[in-house]
Amino acid sequence: MQWFVDSPLLTLFFCLGVGALVGRIPLGPVSFGPAGALFVALALSAIEPDVELPAIVTNLSLCVFCYMVGIAAGPSFISAIRTGWKPVLVSVVAIFAMAGAALGLGKALGFDIGTIAGAFAGAGTATAALGAVQQQLAGGGEIPPEPAIGYAVAYPITVLLTILACAYLIGVGRRRPTAEDREKVAPIVIRTLEVVGEPNLTVHALAERYDALVSRLTRDGRTVVAHDAEPLAAGDLLTVTAREDVVDHLVSDLGRQTADEAWLDRSAIDFRRIILSNRSHVGRPLHQLRLEERFDAVVSRVRRGDVDLIATPDLVLQSGDRLRVTAPRDRLTDVAADLGDSERTAGDINPIGLGLGLTIGLLLAFVEIPMPGGGTLVLGTATAPLIAGVVLGALGRTGPIVWTLPGNVTNTLNQFTLMVFLVAVGTGAGDGLVTALGDDGLELVLLGLAISAAHALVCVFALRTLLQFGTARALGGLTGSQLNPAPYAYAMGKVPDQRVALGYAVLFPVSMIIKVFLAQIMVVYF
């Protein structure tokens, strides 16, 4: 054990490695994922209280983690509030219900505000909120162990309760399916449509009316790239990329689907996926690349992560996007050179944007906001980088500076810094956790149960009963508001529907930011 005391690096990587193994152990339908590092660190420090990591490790991992969350959330944050306000409102009510349960029962059981706010953060799987609470309580001094104790007890409870809530929604959906449950989300397909009659449409007008993209046009046996201004005529063969139900609508309105798949003839007009790695294009809408004008090329789809997107003109591009480009065969090399087409460059960490963005966030960390009643809200190295990340992620770029990072880089930094922070938290709280469980173990469990149950009950009732959401959207709303990846993975495994992923992605950024601020306000006022 003395080796761990003498070598913080040994402690860090031991907890990371063993914690990752523990996090993968299946406990029925769940596993603890990154939180495995927290539990291993807690166990290690409970055995040897002198084990600890330097404060710089805690601060560095926390600020980078929060900034990564903000950068990833920024592009969808405003859109979520504007277009998905109903589930956002449900999430806000559920989070306030969590806070009310935490304060009401926590005060009744005699817990200090650090333990209560930590339990709130743990029940909400909001690691950034835990860091914000710790900094608010420390006030520049030593970080108290109580928030981490509340977090550690509430975290596993909320995983299990949220899984049960997901199982309930799935069961209800099977017993009493809604019209939405009976709907199937059509996949994106490529089909060839033969135009019958005169549609009085241009390629652009068809795309606007039907939310489809035409990449090729075959007329009189000659295939060319479909230009926006080209008027359509009877007998034209159109290569259409759209949702399958949209293609069916197109066929019923304009013509018939043909077995003559002209797009398979690649002798003159070819297509391929090209990786966007040219930073001058990152953060810009697709139409600004002027590919049609410059290369006689059309982009029909964009693959981002594991999801295919229809290439609409206003789609903002990110580094690492894979663009399906249709162009004359001899121009594809030029298009690839212009877009970059480099895996290595697309995986670059963008040190300019990362360094300057974190600098802005850490400058904001000095801001102290006076609150009514005499309290002060300290943004600190958790909340300030989160805010900076959201704003800069939404901007995308400022002149030549690109703020966003490739998705794979964001995910990697996010996971690594989250686990490092949880190890740092655990090594500082293990001894206190043993004492707390010995003295108030049952009360801590009751507190975690009450907070988690308040959130689950509000979400299940509001999403399913009030908003009449189908199973997939209700699961996405519940898990997105909760933030925990384990229930989300469970939901996706049981209901592999992209509406679950969409609901999760929409609510995640809003829920995280609300929890961070609310946790700090709890500390300031209570």
Long-range contacts (C-beta under 8 A, 24 or more apart in sequence): 1-47, 1-48, 1-51, 4-44, 4-48, 4-51, 5-48, 5-50, 5-51, 8-52, 8-53, 8-54, 8-57, 11-41, 11-44, 11-51, 11-52, 11-53, 11-423, 11-427, 12-53, 12-57, 12-420, 12-423, 14-40, 14-44, 15-40, 15-41, 15-44, 15-423, 15-426, 15-427, 16-419, 16-420, 16-423, 19-419, 19-422, 19-423, 20-419, 29-163, 29-167, 29-490, 30-159, 30-160, 30-163, 30-486, 30-487, 30-490, 31-486, 32-155, 32-156, 32-159, 32-486, 33-485, 33-486, 34-415, 34-418, 34-419, 34-422, 34-485, 35-155, 35-156, 35-422, 37-419, 37-422, 37-423, 37-426, 38-151, 38-152, 38-155, 38-422, 38-423, 38-425, 38-426, 39-152, 39-426, 40-423, 40-426, 41-422, 41-423, 41-424, 41-425, 41-426, 41-427, 41-430, 42-152, 42-426, 42-429, 42-430, 42-433, 43-430, 44-426, 44-427, 44-430, 45-426, 45-427, 45-428, 45-429, 45-430, 45-431, 46-430, 46-431, 46-433, 46-434, 47-430, 49-430, 49-431, 51-427, 51-430, 52-427, 52-428, 53-423, 53-424, 53-427, 53-428, 55-143, 57-420, 57-424, 58-131, 58-143, 58-421, 58-424, 58-425, 58-428, 59-381, 60-417, 61-417, 61-418, 61-420, 61-421, 61-424, 62-128, 62-131, 62-381, 62-382, 62-417, 62-421, 63-358, 63-361, 63-362, 63-365, 63-381, 63-382, 63-385, 64-358, 64-385, 64-413, 64-417, 65-127, 65-128, 65-413, 65-414, 65-417, 65-418, 65-421, 66-128, 66-131, 66-361, 66-381, 66-382, 66-383, 66-385, 66-386, 66-389, 67-357, 67-358, 67-361, 67-385, 67-386, 67-388, 67-389, 68-389, 68-405, 68-410, 68-413, 68-414, 68-417, 69-128, 69-386, 69-389, 69-414, 69-509, 69-512, 70-385, 70-386, 70-387, 70-388, 70-389, 70-390, 70-391, 70-392, 70-393, 70-509, 71-357, 71-389, 71-390, 71-392, 71-393, 71-403, 71-404, 71-405, 71-410, 72-389, 72-393, 72-407, 72-410, 72-414, 72-509, 73-389, 73-390, 73-393, 73-508, 73-509, 73-512, 73-513, 74-389, 74-390, 74-391, 74-392, 74-393, 74-394, 74-395, 74-404, 74-509, 75-316, 75-393, 75-394, 75-396, 75-404, 76-505, 76-506, 76-509, 77-390, 77-393, 77-394, 77-509, 77-510, 77-513, 78-394, 79-506, 80-506, 80-507, 80-509, 80-510, 81-510, 84-506, 84-507, 86-467, 87-463, 87-467, 87-469, 87-473, 87-477, 87-480, 87-481, 87-503, 87-506, 87-507, 88-506, 88-507, 88-510, 90-458, 90-459, 90-462, 90-463, 90-466, 90-467, 90-477, 90-481, 91-459, 91-477, 91-480, 91-481, 91-507, 91-510, 91-511, 91-514, 92-510, 92-514, 93-458, 93-462, 94-454, 94-455, 94-458, 94-459, 94-462, 94-481, 95-124, 95-455, 95-481, 95-511, 95-514, 95-515, 95-518, 96-518, 97-454, 97-455, 97-457, 97-458, 98-123, 98-124, 98-451, 98-452, 98-454, 98-455, 99-518, 99-522, 100-454, 101-450, 101-451, 101-453, 101-454, 102-447, 102-450, 102-451, 102-522, 103-522, 103-526, 105-446, 105-447, 105-450, 105-451, 106-447, 107-526, 109-440, 109-443, 109-446, 109-447, 110-443, 111-150, 111-440, 111-443, 111-444, 111-447, 112-146, 113-137, 113-522, 113-523, 113-526, 114-144, 114-146, 114-147, 114-150, 114-523, 115-146, 115-147, 115-149, 115-150, 115-436, 115-444, 115-447, 116-150, 116-447, 116-522, 116-526, 117-147, 117-150, 117-519, 117-522, 117-523, 118-146, 118-147, 118-148, 118-149, 118-150, 118-151, 118-154, 119-150, 119-151, 119-153, 119-154, 119-444, 119-447, 119-448, 119-451, 120-150, 120-154, 120-451, 120-515, 120-518, 120-519, 120-522, 121-147, 121-150, 121-151, 121-154, 121-515, 121-519, 122-150, 122-151, 122-152, 122-153, 122-154, 122-155, 122-158, 122-448, 123-154, 123-155, 123-157, 123-158, 123-448, 123-451, 123-452, 123-455, 124-158, 124-451, 124-455, 124-482, 124-483, 124-511, 124-515, 125-155, 125-158, 125-159, 125-482, 125-483, 125-484, 126-483, 126-511, 126-512, 126-515, 126-516, 126-519, 127-418, 127-421, 127-422, 128-382, 128-383, 128-386, 128-512, 128-515, 128-516, 129-382, 129-512, 129-515, 129-516, 129-518, 129-519, 129-520, 130-425, 130-519, 131-380, 131-381, 131-382, 131-421, 132-380, 132-382, 132-383, 132-516, 132-519, 132-520, 133-519, 133-520, 133-522, 133-523, 134-425, 135-378, 135-380, 135-381, 135-382, 136-377, 136-378, 136-380, 136-520, 136-523, 136-524, 137-523, 139-378, 143-428, 145-428, 145-429, 145-431, 145-432, 145-433, 146-432, 148-425, 148-426, 148-428, 148-429, 148-432, 148-433, 149-429, 149-432, 149-433, 149-436, 149-444, 150-444, 150-447, 150-448, 151-425, 152-426, 152-429, 152-433, 153-433, 153-436, 153-437, 153-444, 153-445, 153-447, 153-448, 154-444, 154-447, 154-448, 154-451, 154-452, 157-445, 157-448, 157-449, 157-452, 158-448, 158-451, 158-452, 158-455, 158-482, 158-484, 159-484, 159-486, 159-487, 161-449, 161-452, 161-453, 161-456, 162-452, 162-456, 162-478, 162-479, 162-482, 162-484, 162-486, 162-487, 163-486, 163-487, 163-490, 164-456, 165-456, 165-459, 165-460, 165-478, 165-487, 166-475, 166-478, 166-479, 166-487, 166-490, 166-491, 166-494, 167-494, 168-460, 169-460, 169-464, 169-471, 169-474, 169-475, 169-478, 170-471, 170-475, 170-491, 170-494, 170-495, 172-464, 172-471, 173-470, 173-471, 173-474, 173-495, 174-471, 177-470, 177-471, 178-468, 178-469, 178-470, 178-471, 179-470, 180-468, 180-469, 180-470, 180-472, 180-473, 181-470, 181-471, 181-472, 183-470, 185-497, 185-498, 185-499, 186-243, 186-244, 186-245, 186-246, 187-243, 187-244, 188-241, 188-242, 188-243, 188-244, 188-301, 188-308, 188-310, 189-241, 189-242, 189-243, 189-244, 189-247, 190-239, 190-240, 190-241, 190-263, 190-300, 191-239, 191-240, 191-242, 191-247, 191-257, 192-237, 192-238, 192-239, 192-240, 192-257, 192-258, 192-260, 192-261, 192-262, 192-263, 193-237, 193-238, 193-240, 193-247, 193-250, 193-251, 193-254, 193-255, 193-256, 193-257, 193-258, 194-235, 194-236, 194-237, 194-238, 194-255, 194-256, 194-257, 194-258, 194-260, 195-232, 195-233, 195-234, 195-235, 195-236, 195-237, 195-238, 195-254, 195-255, 196-234, 196-254, 196-255, 196-256, 197-234, 197-254, 197-255, 198-233, 198-234, 199-232, 199-254, 201-231, 201-232, 201-254, 202-228, 202-229, 202-230, 202-231, 202-232, 203-227, 203-228, 203-229, 203-230, 203-232, 204-228, 204-229, 206-232, 206-238, 206-250, 206-254, 210-242, 210-246, 210-249, 210-250, 210-253, 211-242, 211-243, 211-246, 211-310, 212-240, 212-241, 212-242, 212-246, 212-247, 212-250, 212-310, 213-240, 213-241, 213-242, 213-298, 213-300, 213-301, 213-310, 213-311, 213-312, 214-238, 214-239, 214-240, 214-241, 214-298, 215-239, 215-240, 215-241, 215-263, 215-271, 215-298, 215-300, 215-326, 216-262, 216-263, 216-269, 216-326, 218-262, 223-262, 223-265, 223-268, 223-269, 224-269, 225-269, 225-292, 225-296, 225-297, 225-298, 225-326, 225-327, 225-328, 226-298, 227-292, 228-292, 237-262, 239-263, 239-326, 241-300, 241-301, 241-310, 242-310, 243-310, 263-326, 266-329, 267-329, 268-328, 268-329, 269-326, 269-327, 269-328, 269-329, 270-326, 270-327, 270-328, 270-329, 270-332, 271-300, 271-324, 271-325, 271-326, 271-327, 272-324, 272-325, 272-332, 272-336, 273-303, 273-322, 273-323, 273-324, 273-325, 274-322, 274-323, 274-325, 274-332, 274-335, 274-336, 274-339, 274-341, 275-320, 275-321, 275-322, 275-323, 275-339, 275-340, 275-341, 275-342, 275-343, 275-346, 276-317, 276-318, 276-319, 276-320, 276-321, 276-322, 276-323, 276-339, 276-340, 276-346, 277-319, 277-320, 277-339, 277-340, 277-341, 277-342, 277-343, 277-344, 277-345, 277-346, 278-338, 278-339, 278-340, 278-345, 279-319, 279-350, 279-402, 281-317, 281-339, 281-340, 282-317, 282-318, 282-319, 282-396, 282-397, 282-402, 282-404, 283-316, 283-317, 283-318, 283-395, 283-396, 283-397, 283-402, 283-403, 283-404, 284-316, 284-317, 284-396, 284-397, 285-313, 285-314, 285-315, 285-316, 285-317, 286-311, 286-312, 286-313, 286-314, 286-315, 286-316, 286-317, 287-313, 287-314, 289-317, 289-338, 291-325, 291-327, 291-335, 291-338, 294-338, 295-327, 295-331, 295-334, 295-335, 295-338, 296-327, 296-328, 296-331, 297-325, 297-326, 297-327, 297-331, 297-332, 297-335, 298-325, 298-326, 298-327, 299-323, 299-324, 299-325, 299-326, 300-324, 300-326, 304-407, 305-407, 307-498, 307-501, 316-396, 318-404, 318-406, 318-407, 319-346, 319-348, 319-350, 319-402, 319-404, 319-405, 319-406, 320-346, 320-347, 320-406, 320-407, 320-408, 346-406, 347-406, 347-408, 347-409, 348-406, 348-409, 349-405, 349-409, 349-413, 350-402, 350-404, 350-405, 350-406, 350-409, 352-401, 352-402, 353-392, 353-401, 353-402, 353-403, 353-404, 353-405, 354-405, 356-401, 357-388, 357-389, 357-392, 357-403, 358-385, 358-388, 360-388, 360-392, 361-385, 361-386, 361-387, 361-388, 361-389, 364-388, 371-521, 371-524, 371-525, 373-525, 375-524, 375-525, 376-524, 377-520, 377-521, 377-524, 378-520, 382-516, 383-516, 383-517, 383-520, 386-512, 386-513, 386-516, 387-513, 390-509, 390-513, 455-481, 455-482, 456-482, 470-499, 471-495, 472-497, 472-499, 472-500, 472-503, 473-499, 473-500, 473-503, 474-503, 475-500, 475-503, 476-500, 476-501, 476-502, 476-503, 476-504, 476-506, 476-507, 477-503, 477-507, 479-503, 479-504, 480-504, 480-505, 480-506, 480-507, 480-508, 480-511, 481-507, 481-511, 482-511, 483-508, 483-511, 483-512, 483-515
